[in-house]
Amino acid sequence: MIPGADEYDVDITIPDSEVERLLSVMPEDVDAAPELSYCRNVFVPLTTACRYTCTYCTYYDPPGQATLMSPAEIRETCRQGAAAGCTEALFTFGDDPDDRYTELYDQLDELGHETIHEYLREACEIALDEGLLPHANPGDQTREQMETVADLNASMGVMLETTADVRAHGGPRAKSPGQRLATIRTAGELGVPFTTGLLVGIGEDWRDRAESVLAIAAMHERYDHVQEVIVQPVVENERWRGGSPDLATMRRVTAMARAGLPEEVSVQVPPNLAPARDLVDCGIDDLGGVSPVTDDHINPDYAWPALEELAAVADAAGVPLRERLPVYERFVEAGWCPPAIERAIGADGAAGRRFRAVLERGENPTTAVSSD
């Protein structure tokens, strides 16, 4: 039974036969993808406040130290990203801050907002105004919270991480797999193209990994909304000294993900955290969002590779490298994008031309785009 499933009314049945099937999958059982894709983005860490205190996470700051980006900072970051040819504004923050973060709520009040999601909506409007498509990853969300921002996002996401109850999530405010799955379900109910994934090496076992893949697959089969699944290793940092999964583990988990997910769902590895060159033959077809402008604020010790390195990964595998938008092309073609995103993609200015060029050719027309 998935922890928290009853509390959040998550109805998922994972047959033992399917778990056993995935447990038998090895890298040689899957095919390499015919191409690799990536997205050019800017990382916008809206706030470092988080209600959780996961033992592997360096992103969150405790109450009294958490920061909130100002509208001017958000606009400048997005402006720099658009000038560098990016298409995505990746908004991250810790899960809905709790009432310990009194100073943060004072800041929100000064900005004219009662909740972090109201402020996220303003941030998405800024991103669109500056020529980027928002992709918000604000952690667990209620239906009301997601509805507040979904109409201004090209896609959204939350890492499932694992369906297991692990000590790394420990403490009085531990993450609940059931709540994570409920957020993925809410995205499906609202028709939001969605990104999720596994965090490998935080205390889960092989059965947990298989169940996590199958839980995501079950949600996608119900709503057809999962666009990509990230297979991400936990990495050493100032708060985590528990080690990282070895290459053999990553190869097997990646192959399991490819074998357990529908064909249309991409399998992604983050190239600054995982050995992408050694995983191409395990079924990955995406290298995620990479920024030529900003750091990976969740994993600041691990710099993004240059775009040339992504090309080198593809060249070594003998496959083409294609740029994509933060919303996958099949969702654009099927009419999933909300009106604000459709207008942005179809706009006459430089940003609209940049978005359409990525859709039409899988590449940016230039590395730096001037505004009209």
ABEGO torsion letter per residue (X at the ends): XBBGAAAAGBBBBBBAAAAAAAAABBAAABBBBABBBBBBBBBBBABABBABBBAABAABBBBGABBBBBAAAAAAAAAAAAAAGBABBBBBBBBBBBAABAAAAAAAAAAGBABAAAAAAAAAAAAAAAGBBBBBBAEBBBAAAAAAAAAABABBBBBAGBABBBAAABEAABBBAAAAAAAAAAAAAAGBBBBBEBBBGAGBBAAAAAAAAAAAAAAAAAAGABABBBBBBBBBBAABAAEBBBAAAAAAAAAAAAAABBAABBBBBBAAABBAAAAAAAGBABAEBBBAABBBAABAABBBBBAAAAAAAAAAAGBBBBBBBABBAAAAAAGABBAAAAAAAABABAAAAAAAAAAAAGBBABABBBBX
